[in-house]
Amino acid sequence: MRSTTRAEQADQRRAELLEATRKVVLERGLANTRIADIAKSINVSGGLIHYHFATKDELITAMLRATLDIESARLDELAAGPGTAVERLDRVLQYYIPDSRSDQSWLLWIDAWNTALREPAVNGIMLELETAWLDALARVLADGTRTGEFACDDPAGAAERIDAMLDGLVIRYTLHPTVLSRSRLLDHARTAAAREAGISPEALG
């Protein structure tokens, strides 16, 4: 078997540190996470972490960037995947909506929104995340309009309205699951998306 190179070992170690950081952040929150907490969680020294990431801010930013890259790639697959525009729109909506109020991705991003108010690097990542969602929605709506499945004169504007509504509903669902169930959240998402696309809500799902 081929032995791993030093660069490959460093990449593997960085990936391990990013995953550990993500787990600790989900437990403690971005503001309360310390390098010492991350080091303790995987039994390494703080010095090792600083060897790969000069500061806590650099480590946090790298972790958020890695998460963004994974989710953006998956979103592109769903938006450009097989099936009708109706089917792809529904896949994108279902990917957007958390599986439960403890959905790790949404807990992380809600926390990051707060941090983005004060940290320019995190703010930039959040803007990229928002742009990825808007582009995916607009792309599917535009594709469906070209094929005659949808009647949407302004895919970009429709995507903004759907996205803004979903952000608010997902936050409500995450904070108050007894007030808004996931099934009702999905119904709201499909109804709003169907109206923007000019189709019946029953066509989705």
N, C-alpha and C positions, 0 to 999 in steps of 0.2 A: 504494500500500500504506500501511496505517496505521502510523505510527511508534510505537515502543514508549515507554511512559511511564517516568519515572524509577523508579517503584515496581516496574514490571515488570523493568526492568534490574537493580534491586537483588535481586529474587527470583531472577532468572537467575544472577546472580553468587553468591548464597548457595547455590543448587543445585550450581553448579560446585565451590564450596569444600567442600560436604558430600561430593560424589562423590570429590574429591581426598583428603579426609580418610579416607574409607572405604578407598581403595586403599593409602594409606600405612599405616594401621592394620593392614591385612591383611599387609603386608610386614614391619612392625616390631613390631607388638603395641601394645595400648593404653598400657601403661606406658612404652614406649620412644619413643612418638611425640611429636615436638616441633612447635610452630608453625613453626619454621624448616624442618623437613622437608617440611611440607605446602606452605609457600610456594615452596620450591625445586622441588617436583614439578610445579608449574604456572607457574613463572617469574613469581611476583608477590611483593610485599613483605609482610613480616610485619605492617606497618602496615595494609595493605589488609584482611588477615584480621581484625585487631583492630577495624577499623571496623565489621565485620559481626557479630563475635562477641567480646565483651569479654575472655573468658578461654579457655584451652584446654579447661577442663572444660565450658564452655558449648558450645563447638564439638563436642566429643565427644558430649555429651548430645544435641545437635540431630541429629547424624549417626545415632545409634542410634535416636532417635525417628522419623526419616524412614524408616529401614529397617523398623522395627516397623510403621509405618503401611502400607507397601507390602505386607508379608507378611500382616498382619492382614486387609487388604482381599481379598487373594487367597484366604486361608483361608476367609473368609466366602463367597466365590463358590463354592468347592468344596463346602462344607458345605450350602449352600442351592441348589446347582445342580440341573440335571435328572437324572433317573434314579432308580433304586430306592435305598433306604437302604443296601443292601449295596454298590451301586456308589459311592455317596457316601462311605461309610466307607472303602472301599479307596482312593479318590482322596485323602482326607485323610491316610491312612497313608503313601501314596507321596510326598505332598508333604512330610511330616515327615522322611522318611528322606533323607539326603544323596545326591546323584548319585554322588559319589566322596569319597575322604578329603580332597580339596582343595576341597570345596564351600565357597564363600566365605561363605555365610550361616552355616553351622555353625561355621566357624573363628572368625567374628566373635562369635557368641553364646557359644561356649565361653570365649573370652578375656574377654568381658563378665561372665560368671559370677564369675570371679576378682576383677575390679574391683569388682563389686557388693558384695563383702564389706566394702569400705572407703568406697565412694562412695554415699551415700543416693540421689542422683538416678539413677544407673545401676541401683541396686537396685530403684527404683520401676519403671523401664522393663522390667527383667527379670520383675518380678511381672506387669506388664501382658501381656507376651509369653506367660508361662505361663498366665495366665487366658484369653487368646485361644484357645490350643490346647485347654485343658480345656473351654471353652464349646463349641467346634466339635465335639469328640468327644462330649460329653454331648448336644448338640443332635441329632446324627445318631442316636445310640443311642436317645434318647427318641422321635424320629420313627419309627424302625424298630419300636420296641415298640408304638407307637400303631397302626401299620398292620398289625401281626401278623407282620412279617418277623423281628423279634428277640424274645427273651424275656429282658429285662434289667430286674430289679426296682430297680436303683439306678444309673441312667445317670451321675450325678455321681461316685459312688464308682468305677464301672468306668472312667470317663475318667481319674481320678487314678491308678489302677493301671496302665493302659495307658501313660499319659504317663511315669510314673516308670520303668517298665521300658525304654521307648524311649530315654529320656535316658541311662540307663546303657549300653545297647547301642550307641547312636550314639557316645558317647565312646570306648568300647572299639574300635569300628570305625575311628574317626578316628585313634586312637593306634596301633592294631595291626591294620592291614588284612590282614596275612598270617594272622592268627588268626581273624578273623571277616570273611567276605566280605559284599558288599552283598546278594547273593541270599539268603544264610542269614539276614541281618538282617531282610530283608523276610518271610521265612518265619516267623521268630519273632514279628514284629509281627502278621502275619495270624493265626497260631495263638492268640496271646494275645487279640486283638480278637474273634476268633470265639468263644472260650470265654466272654468277657464278654457277648457278644451272644446266646449260646445257639444258635449255628448251627455248621455244619460248616466247618472251615478251607478246605475245597475250594470253598466258596461265594464266597470272596474271591479275586480275581485272575483 
